[in-house]
């Protein structure tokens, strides 16, 4: 053996001073087994409730701060079309009262058709704001209805975080899981988008009501009492008054009961909870004016009806089995449940084939993603109704998508509450893939599953590492009627109190797609004074009215069959405004309103469509440009008024007199 090898051997066997050991093992042992760490853990056990409350308060502060940022940076105002309409109806309710509200016919909605408001909307959002306004006024806090409408979504996001915390904590038995879940839902982009300040839409309170209903339902099936089932039905009925998505709630609970039945886990307490829940929910649903008797025969409710019959038969069989010999009980259960299921399926099939019941367009879109694009263009034209891309899941859920699968695995092994959350997450995941709007429904489920997974991961590391180491050692005149294309035209009637005809009204589509003379005649028939157009050719704004023209034509073609989109497509079957643009498009009013004088600004190059446009010779005879914004995004034209006198006859009379 050489001297070098001897030296290396002696070095390898030399003792190591424990004071100089800076390995990971020593660092972890000094952190987790130190006296300070032991004191912290002991204080956590004694002050756990207080620390939990402080953390939950900080989460609520995060919810508010992230959602109030638009108001802090800009102004507190209402955004989007539905929030504008909801705010307007809330003001009417606060001013006139419930009696006038139910019988209100709003002639400014979808002008000139009008809308019977009280019978065609879910009143939960308006009623909530109205009651909050009354309560604050009773206690001497003078707050107007507009402020209540603007700040209601952030306030309910805090309540949602509390419910998610209680739900996850109750289901998993872990405070950590509840806090993680509340934090995740508070910062989830999918939920933040619908609970920002000014996002005064039905979803801002419906998600809170849905989660509270699910939470109370899990408590009801665990306790099996009529009182707990009643408490589950109350927030669920509140969601019915607020949003059409309540069908997800009642069907998710129905699927939960079917899953328990298939797995052989159904007990009398489950049966009692569902029967009471179903009866109360159905009774409350039929008392909503907008729904009326629809819950009794619509296809969206057939699952709950069928499960009610199944649960009732199951309870009867369970009761009679005590009176029969044990050998025949199992065969009786199989036969009775099989016949009941077949009978339910047969009844639903007969009702569907005879047209007694039917699916709503949005429900059919969830079952068949291509249905809306084929049959109902106005539903398919909404961006919220498009299928979800893979990137959207990361953008809307972020790190939750990495922890939620772990929580889903845990939910299949622990308790009824977690099992229901896992089932809710699977259903929401499917529907969110079909319609991007339902990412909002998936977000709370994914947050609770991710919170459960994160809790197991973190507490496992903290609790096991120390033991392991120790073991090892503009200018408009009033009154005016405005005709507008789709983009942002809904804001006009709420900001300047002028009646507006939106472009998806078929007569407006006919006017925009026609030549100027025909369009002018339609504008006169509708008594239009101004035309409002959004144009993005200079500002590179792709969502302007020209790009939405095909959707307008698809919708209007149901009323005017001669108006077909093929006439507005190029020779290759694509929409283009360049050299290949068809004559029907270049002669249309919306084309001329968009490109009038455009050659002076960019020499005819459209930056939004990246196309050179022939803008020479575009002149308007019956429409006068009155306003164009700096970047040409907003263009307003005044409809020229014609003299009602017959000029030819007047000239003949004057020449005769001379």
C-alpha positions in Angstrom: 0.0 0.0 0.0 1.4 3.4 -1.0 1.8 6.3 1.3 -0.8 8.2 -0.5 -3.4 5.5 0.0 -2.4 5.2 3.7 -2.9 8.9 4.1 -6.4 8.8 2.5 -7.4 5.9 4.7 -6.3 7.6 7.9 -8.3 10.7 6.8 -11.5 8.7 6.2 -11.4 7.0 9.6 -10.6 10.2 11.5 -13.3 11.3 14.1 -15.4 14.3 13.2 -15.9 17.0 15.8 -19.7 17.3 16.5 -19.3 21.0 17.1 -18.2 21.6 13.5 -20.9 19.4 11.9 -22.8 21.8 9.6 -24.7 19.1 7.7 -28.4 19.4 6.9 -29.2 16.8 9.6 -27.6 19.0 12.3 -29.3 22.1 11.0 -32.8 20.5 11.1 -32.1 19.0 14.6 -31.1 22.4 16.0 -34.2 24.0 14.4 -36.9 21.5 15.3 -35.5 20.1 18.6 -34.4 23.4 20.1 -36.0 24.7 23.2 -37.3 27.7 21.3 -39.1 25.4 18.8 -40.7 23.5 21.7 -41.9 26.7 23.3 -43.4 27.8 20.0 -45.3 24.5 19.6 -46.6 24.6 23.2 -47.8 28.2 22.7 -49.5 27.2 19.5 -51.4 24.5 21.3 -52.6 26.9 24.0 -53.3 29.9 21.7 -54.4 27.9 18.7 -57.9 29.5 18.5 -56.5 33.0 18.8 -53.8 32.4 16.2 -56.5 30.9 13.9 -58.7 34.0 14.3 -55.7 36.3 13.6 -54.7 34.4 10.5 -58.3 34.4 9.2 -58.6 38.2 9.8 -55.4 38.7 7.8 -56.8 36.5 5.0 -59.9 38.7 4.9 -57.7 41.8 4.8 -56.0 40.2 1.7 -59.3 39.6 0.1 -60.4 43.2 0.6 -57.1 44.8 -0.4 -56.8 42.8 -3.7 -60.4 43.6 -4.7 -60.4 47.2 -3.7 -57.4 48.1 -5.7 -59.3 49.3 -8.8 -61.2 51.7 -6.6 -58.1 53.0 -4.9 -56.2 53.4 -8.2 -59.1 54.8 -10.2 -62.7 55.2 -9.1 -65.5 53.2 -7.5 -67.8 52.4 -10.4 -69.9 49.6 -11.9 -68.3 47.5 -14.6 -69.7 45.4 -17.5 -73.3 45.1 -18.8 -75.0 42.8 -16.3 -73.7 44.8 -13.2 -75.0 48.0 -14.8 -78.5 46.5 -15.2 -78.4 45.0 -11.7 -77.5 48.3 -10.3 -80.2 50.0 -12.1 -82.8 47.5 -10.9 -81.5 47.8 -7.3 -82.0 51.6 -7.4 -85.5 51.1 -8.7 -86.3 48.6 -5.9 -84.9 51.0 -3.3 -86.9 53.9 -4.6 -90.3 52.2 -5.5 -90.4 49.1 -3.2 -91.1 45.5 -3.8 -94.7 45.8 -5.1 -93.7 48.1 -8.0 -90.5 46.1 -8.6 -92.4 42.9 -9.3 -94.7 44.6 -11.8 -92.1 46.9 -13.4 -91.9 46.8 -17.2 -88.6 48.4 -18.2 -88.9 50.0 -21.6 -85.2 50.9 -21.7 -84.0 47.3 -21.6 -83.5 45.9 -25.1 -85.1 49.1 -26.5 -87.6 49.2 -28.1 -88.8 45.7 -27.1 -88.7 46.3 -23.3 -88.6 43.8 -20.5 -90.9 42.7 -17.7 -88.1 42.9 -15.0 -89.8 41.4 -12.0 -90.7 38.2 -13.9 -87.5 37.7 -15.8 -84.6 37.9 -13.3 -83.3 36.4 -10.1 -84.1 38.9 -7.4 -81.6 37.7 -4.8 -78.8 40.2 -5.5 -81.1 43.3 -5.6 -82.9 42.2 -2.5 -79.6 41.6 -0.6 -78.4 45.1 -1.5 -81.7 46.6 -0.6 -81.8 45.0 2.8 -78.2 46.0 3.6 -79.0 49.5 2.6 -82.1 49.5 4.9 -80.1 48.0 7.8 -77.3 50.5 7.5 -79.8 53.4 7.3 -81.6 52.0 10.4 -78.4 52.2 12.4 -77.7 55.8 11.2 -75.1 55.0 8.5 -76.2 57.1 5.5 -74.9 55.1 2.6 -76.5 55.4 -0.9 -77.5 52.4 -3.0 -74.6 52.9 -5.4 -72.0 52.5 -2.7 -73.7 49.3 -1.5 -73.7 47.9 -5.1 -70.1 48.8 -5.7 -68.6 47.4 -2.5 -70.9 44.4 -2.1 -68.7 41.9 -4.1 -65.5 42.5 -2.0 -67.5 42.2 1.2 -69.0 38.8 0.2 -65.5 37.6 -0.8 -64.6 37.9 2.9 -67.7 35.9 3.8 -66.8 33.3 1.2 -63.3 32.9 2.7 -64.9 32.3 6.1 -67.2 29.7 4.8 -64.4 27.9 2.9 -62.3 27.9 6.1 -65.1 26.4 8.1 -66.0 23.9 5.4 -62.4 22.6 4.9 -61.7 22.6 8.6 -64.9 20.6 9.3 -64.3 18.1 6.5 -60.6 17.5 7.1 -60.5 18.1 10.9 -57.5 20.4 10.5 -57.3 24.1 11.2 -54.3 24.3 8.9 -56.3 22.9 6.0 -59.1 25.5 6.6 -56.6 28.4 6.7 -54.9 27.2 3.5 -58.2 26.8 1.7 -59.4 30.3 2.8 -56.1 31.8 1.6 -56.2 30.0 -1.7 -59.7 31.1 -2.5 -59.0 34.6 -1.4 -56.2 35.0 -4.0 -57.5 32.7 -6.7 -57.7 34.8 -10.0 -60.8 32.8 -11.1 -62.7 34.1 -8.0 -61.1 37.5 -7.8 -62.4 38.4 -11.3 -66.0 38.1 -10.2 -65.7 39.7 -6.8 -63.8 42.9 -7.7 -65.2 46.2 -6.5 -67.9 47.2 -9.0 -68.4 43.6 -10.3 -72.0 43.7 -9.1 -73.2 40.5 -10.7 -75.2 37.5 -9.4 -72.2 35.4 -8.9 -70.7 37.6 -6.3 -73.3 36.4 -3.7 -74.2 33.1 -5.4 -70.8 31.5 -4.8 -71.0 32.3 -1.1 -74.6 30.8 -0.9 -73.5 27.7 -2.8 -70.6 27.0 -0.5 -72.6 27.6 2.6 -75.3 25.3 1.2 -72.7 22.6 0.6 -71.2 23.1 4.0 -74.5 22.8 5.8 -75.4 19.7 3.6 -72.3 17.8 4.8 -73.3 18.7 8.4 -76.8 17.5 7.7 -75.8 14.1 6.4 -73.5 13.6 9.4 -76.2 14.5 11.9 -79.2 13.2 10.1 -81.7 15.5 11.7 -84.6 17.5 10.2 -83.3 20.7 11.7 -79.8 20.3 10.1 -81.5 19.6 6.7 -83.5 22.7 7.1 -80.3 24.7 7.7 -78.9 23.2 4.5 -81.9 24.2 2.5 -82.0 27.8 3.6 -78.7 29.0 2.0 -79.4 26.7 -1.0 -82.7 28.5 -1.5 -80.9 31.8 -1.2 -78.7 30.7 -4.1 -81.8 29.9 -6.1 -82.9 33.5 -5.8 -79.5 34.8 -6.9 -78.2 32.7 -9.8 -79.3 30.2 -12.4 -76.2 28.1 -11.5 -78.3 26.7 -8.6 -78.9 23.7 -10.8 -75.3 22.7 -10.2 -76.0 22.7 -6.4 -79.1 20.5 -6.5 -77.6 18.1 -9.0 -74.3 17.8 -7.1 -76.2 16.8 -4.0 -78.2 14.3 -6.1 -75.0 12.8 -7.5 -73.7 12.6 -4.0 -76.7 10.5 -2.9 -76.3 8.2 -5.9 -72.6 7.7 -5.2 -73.5 6.8 -1.6 -76.1 4.4 -2.8 -73.7 2.7 -5.3 -70.9 2.4 -2.7 -73.3 0.9 -0.2 -72.8 3.8 2.3 -76.3 5.2 2.4 -77.9 5.2 5.9 -81.2 6.4 7.3 -79.7 9.7 8.3 -78.7 10.3 4.6 -82.3 9.5 3.5 -83.8 11.8 6.1 -81.5 14.6 5.2 -82.2 14.4 1.5 -85.9 14.0 1.7 -86.3 17.1 3.9 -83.8 19.0 1.8 -85.6 18.1 -1.4 -89.1 19.0 -0.2 -88.0 22.4 1.2 -85.9 23.3 -1.8 -88.6 22.4 -4.3 -91.3 24.3 -2.4 -89.0 27.4 -2.3 -88.0 27.1 -5.9 -91.6 27.3 -7.2 -92.1 30.5 -5.3 -89.5 32.4 -7.2 -91.5 34.4 -9.9 -88.8 33.8 -12.6 -88.9 30.0 -12.1 -92.6 29.5 -11.2 -93.4 25.8 -11.9 -90.3 25.2 -14.0 -88.5 23.2 -11.3 -91.3 20.6 -11.5 -90.8 19.6 -15.1 -87.5 21.0 -16.4 -84.8 18.5 -17.3 -82.3 20.3 -15.0 -84.4 19.1 -12.0 -85.1 15.6 -13.2 -82.0 14.2 -11.5 -83.2 15.5 -8.1 -86.7 14.2 -8.7 -85.4 10.8 -9.6 -83.0 10.6 -6.6 -85.9 11.6 -4.3 -88.0 8.7 -5.6 -85.0 6.4 -5.4 -84.2 7.4 -1.8 -87.8 7.1 -0.8 -88.0 3.5 -2.2 -84.7 2.7 -0.6 -86.1 3.8 2.8 -89.2 1.7 2.3 -87.2 -1.3 1.4 -84.9 -0.7 4.4 -88.0 -0.5 6.7 -89.7 -3.7 5.2 -86.5 -5.7 5.3 -86.8 -6.0 9.0 -90.1 -7.8 8.6 -88.8 -10.3 6.0 -86.4 -13.3 6.2 -82.8 -12.3 5.8 -82.3 -14.7 2.9 -84.8 -12.8 0.7 -83.9 -9.3 1.8 -81.0 -8.9 -0.6 -82.9 -10.2 -3.6 -85.8 -7.9 -2.8 -83.5 -4.9 -2.6 -81.9 -5.6 -6.0 -85.2 -6.1 -7.7 -87.0 -3.1 -6.2 -84.1 -0.7 -6.8 -83.5 -2.0 -10.3 -87.2 -1.6 -11.2 -87.2 1.9 -9.6 -84.2 3.0 -11.6 -85.7 1.6 -14.8 -89.0 3.3 -14.2 -87.3 6.7 -13.5 -85.3 6.4 -16.7 -88.4 5.4 -18.7 -90.5 8.4 -17.3 -87.7 10.9 -18.1 -87.3 9.4 -21.6 -91.0 9.7 -22.3 -91.2 13.3 -21.1 -88.2 14.2 -23.2 -89.5 12.5 -26.4 -92.9 14.0 -26.0 -91.5 17.5 -25.4 -93.0 17.8 -22.0 -89.6 18.6 -20.6 -86.5 20.1 -22.2 -83.0 21.3 -21.5 -82.1 25.0 -21.5 -79.6 26.2 -24.1 -76.8 26.6 -21.6 -77.4 23.2 -20.1 -77.3 21.6 -23.5 -74.0 23.5 -24.1 -72.6 21.9 -21.0 -73.6 18.4 -22.2 -72.6 19.1 -25.9 -70.0 21.9 -26.3 -70.8 22.2 -30.0 -74.5 22.8 -29.5 -74.5 26.5 -29.0 -72.3 27.2 -32.0 -74.6 25.2 -34.2 -78.0 26.3 -33.0 -77.8 29.4 -30.7 -75.1 31.9 -31.9 -76.0 34.5 -29.3 -74.9 32.1 -26.6 -71.8 31.0 -28.4 -70.8 34.6 -29.1 -70.2 35.3 -25.4 -66.6 34.8 -24.5 -67.5 33.3 -21.1 -69.3 30.4 -22.8 -66.3 29.3 -24.8 -64.4 26.0 -23.9 -61.5 26.4 -21.5 -57.9 26.1 -22.7 -55.2 24.3 -20.7 -53.4 27.6 -20.0 -56.5 29.0 -18.4 -56.3 26.5 -15.6 -52.9 27.7 -14.6 -53.7 31.4 -15.1 -56.9 31.1 -13.1 -55.8 28.6 -10.4 -52.1 29.1 -10.4 -50.3 26.9 -7.7 -53.6 25.4 -6.6 -53.5 23.0 -9.6 -50.4 21.3 -8.2 -51.9 20.7 -4.7 -55.5 19.9 -5.6 -54.7 16.4 -6.9 -53.1 15.5 -3.6 -56.3 16.7 -1.8 -58.4 14.7 -4.2 -56.6 11.5 -3.3 -57.0 12.2 0.4 -60.7 12.9 -0.1 -61.3 9.4 -1.3 -60.0 7.9 2.0 -61.1 10.2 4.8 -64.6 11.1 6.0 -67.9 12.0 4.3 -67.1 15.7 4.2 -63.9 15.3 2.2 -65.6 12.8 0.0 -68.3 15.4 -0.9 -65.6 18.0 -1.6 -63.8 15.6 -3.9 -67.0 14.8 -5.7 -67.8 18.5 -6.0 -64.3 19.1 -7.4 -64.6 16.4 -10.1 -68.0 17.6 -11.3 -66.8 21.3 -11.3 -63.6 20.3 -13.2 -65.7 18.7 -16.0 -68.1 21.6 -16.4 -65.3 24.1 -16.2 -63.6 22.4 -19.2 -66.7 22.9 -21.3 -67.4 26.5 -20.3 -64.7 28.9 -19.1 -67.3 30.8 -17.0 -67.6 27.8 -14.7 -63.9 28.2 -13.6 -65.6 30.3 -10.9 -67.4 27.2 -9.6 -64.2 25.1 -9.7 -62.1 27.6 -7.8 -63.5 27.1 -4.3 -63.4 23.3 -4.7 -59.9 23.3 -6.0 -58.9 25.7 -3.1 -60.4 23.3 -0.5 -58.7 20.3 -2.0 -55.4 22.2 -2.3 -55.7 23.4 1.3 -56.2 19.8 2.4 -53.2 18.7 0.4 -51.0 21.6 1.6 -52.0 20.9 5.2 -51.0 17.2 5.0 -47.7 18.1 3.2 -46.6 20.9 5.6 -47.7 19.3 8.9 -46.2 16.0 7.8 -42.8 17.6 7.3 -42.9 19.6 10.5 -44.1 16.7 12.7 -41.9 14.0 11.2 -38.6 15.7 10.5 -37.6 16.3 14.2 -38.4 12.7 15.2 -36.5 11.3 12.2 -33.4 13.4 13.1 -33.5 12.6 16.8 -33.9 9.0 16.0 -30.8 9.1 13.8 -29.5 11.6 15.9 -68.4 63.4 -25.7 -71.3 66.0 -27.1 -74.9 64.5 -27.5 -78.2 66.4 -27.6 -81.2 65.2 -25.5 -83.5 63.6 -26.1 -81.6 61.2 -28.4 -81.9 57.6 -29.4 -78.5 55.9 -30.0 -77.9 52.8 -32.1 -74.7 51.0 -31.1 -72.7 47.9 -31.9 -71.9 45.4 -29.2 -68.8 46.8 -27.6 -69.5 48.8 -24.5 -72.7 50.2 -25.9 -74.6 48.9 -22.8 -73.0 51.7 -20.7 -74.7 54.5 -22.4 -78.2 54.2 -21.0 -76.8 54.1 -17.5 -74.4 57.0 -17.8 -76.3 59.5 -19.9 -79.9 58.2 -19.5 -80.5 57.8 -23.2 -82.3 54.8 -24.8 -80.0 52.6 -26.8 -80.5 49.9 -29.5 -77.8 47.3 -29.1 -76.4 45.8 -32.3 -77.6 42.3 -31.5 -81.1 43.6 -31.9 -81.8 42.2 -35.4 -83.0 45.5 -36.9 -79.7 47.1 -35.9 -77.8 44.2 -37.5 -79.8 44.6 -40.7 -78.9 48.3 -40.7 -75.2 47.8 -40.1 -75.0 45.1 -42.8 -77.0 47.0 -45.4 -76.0 49.8 -47.7 -76.2 53.4 -46.5 -79.5 54.2 -48.1 -81.3 51.1 -46.7 -79.6 51.6 -43.3 -80.8 55.2 -43.2 -84.4 54.1 -43.8 -84.1 51.6 -40.9 -82.6 54.3 -38.7 -85.5 56.6 -39.5 -88.0 53.9 -38.7 -86.3 53.3 -35.3 -86.1 57.1 -34.7 -82.3 56.9 -34.2 -80.3 60.1 -33.7 -76.8 58.9 -33.3 -74.8 55.8 -34.2 -72.0 54.6 -31.9 -69.2 52.4 -33.4 -66.1 50.9 -31.8 -63.2 50.7 -34.2 -59.8 49.2 -33.4 -57.9 49.6 -36.7 -55.6 52.3 -35.4 -55.3 51.3 -31.7 -54.7 47.6 -32.5 -57.9 46.7 -30.6 -59.0 43.4 -32.1 -62.4 43.2 -30.3 -64.0 45.9 -32.2 -67.3 45.9 -34.0 -66.0 44.8 -37.4 -64.6 41.6 -36.0 -67.9 40.9 -34.3 -70.0 41.5 -37.4 -70.2 37.8 -38.3 -71.6 37.0 -34.9 -74.2 39.7 -35.3 -75.2 38.4 -38.7 -75.5 34.8 -37.4 -77.9 36.0 -34.7 -79.9 38.1 -37.0 -80.2 35.4 -39.7 -82.7 33.7 -37.5 -85.1 36.6 -38.2 -83.8 37.6 -41.7 -82.9 34.3 -43.6 -81.7 36.4 -46.6 -79.0 37.8 -44.4 -76.3 35.2 -44.6 -72.7 35.3 -43.4 -71.4 33.8 -46.6 -72.0 37.1 -48.4 -69.6 38.8 -46.0 -66.8 36.3 -46.3 -63.9 36.4 -48.8 -63.3 33.9 -51.6 -61.4 31.6 -49.2 -64.3 31.6 -46.8 -62.5 33.9 -44.3 -63.5 37.3 -42.9 -61.2 39.9 -44.4 -61.3 43.7 -45.0 -58.5 43.8 -47.5 -58.4 43.3 -51.3 -60.4 40.1 -51.0 -63.2 41.8 -49.1 -66.6 41.0 -50.7 -68.8 43.9 -52.0 -71.5 43.2 -49.4 -69.0 44.1 -46.7 -67.4 47.1 -48.4 -70.8 48.6 -49.2 -72.1 48.0 -45.6 -72.8 50.8 -43.3 -70.5 49.5 -40.5 -67.6 49.2 -42.9 -68.0 52.9 -44.0 -68.5 54.1 -40.5 -65.3 52.4 -39.4 -63.1 53.5 -42.3 -64.4 57.0 -43.1 -61.3 59.3 -43.4 -59.1 56.4 -42.1 -56.7 57.0 -45.0 -55.7 60.3 -43.6 -54.4 58.7 -40.4 -52.7 55.5 -41.5 -52.9 55.5 -45.3 -55.4 52.7 -45.0 -53.4 50.1 -43.0 -55.6 48.4 -40.4 -53.3 47.5 -37.5 -55.9 45.3 -35.8 -56.4 43.0 -38.8 -52.9 43.7 -40.2 -54.4 44.4 -43.6 -54.1 47.2 -46.2 -57.6 48.5 -46.7 -58.9 50.4 -49.8 -60.5 53.4 -48.1 -60.7 55.6 -51.2 -64.1 56.7 -52.3 -65.8 56.1 -48.9 -68.4 58.9 -48.5 -71.5 59.2 -46.3 -74.6 61.0 -47.4 -77.0 60.4 -44.5 -74.6 60.2 -41.6 -72.4 63.0 -40.3 -69.3 62.4 -38.2 -69.5 64.3 -34.9 -66.8 62.7 -32.7 -63.8 60.5 -33.1 -61.5 59.7 -30.1 -57.8 60.3 -30.2 -57.0 56.7 -31.1 -60.1 56.2 -33.3 -61.6 53.6 -30.9 -64.8 55.5 -30.4 -66.6 57.0 -33.4 -70.0 58.7 -33.2 -72.1 59.7 -36.2 -75.3 61.8 -36.3 -78.1 60.7 -38.5 -79.0 63.5 -40.8 -82.7 64.5 -40.7 -84.6 64.8 -43.9 -87.2 67.5 -44.6 -90.7 66.0 -44.6 -91.7 68.2 -47.6 -91.8 66.9 -51.2 -89.1 69.2 -52.7 -90.1 68.3 -56.3 -93.7 69.4 -55.8 -92.6 72.6 -54.0 -90.3 73.5 -56.8 -93.0 72.9 -59.4 -95.5 75.0 -57.4 -92.9 77.8 -57.0 -92.1 77.8 -60.7 -95.8 77.9 -61.6 -96.4 80.9 -59.3 -93.6 82.7 -61.0 
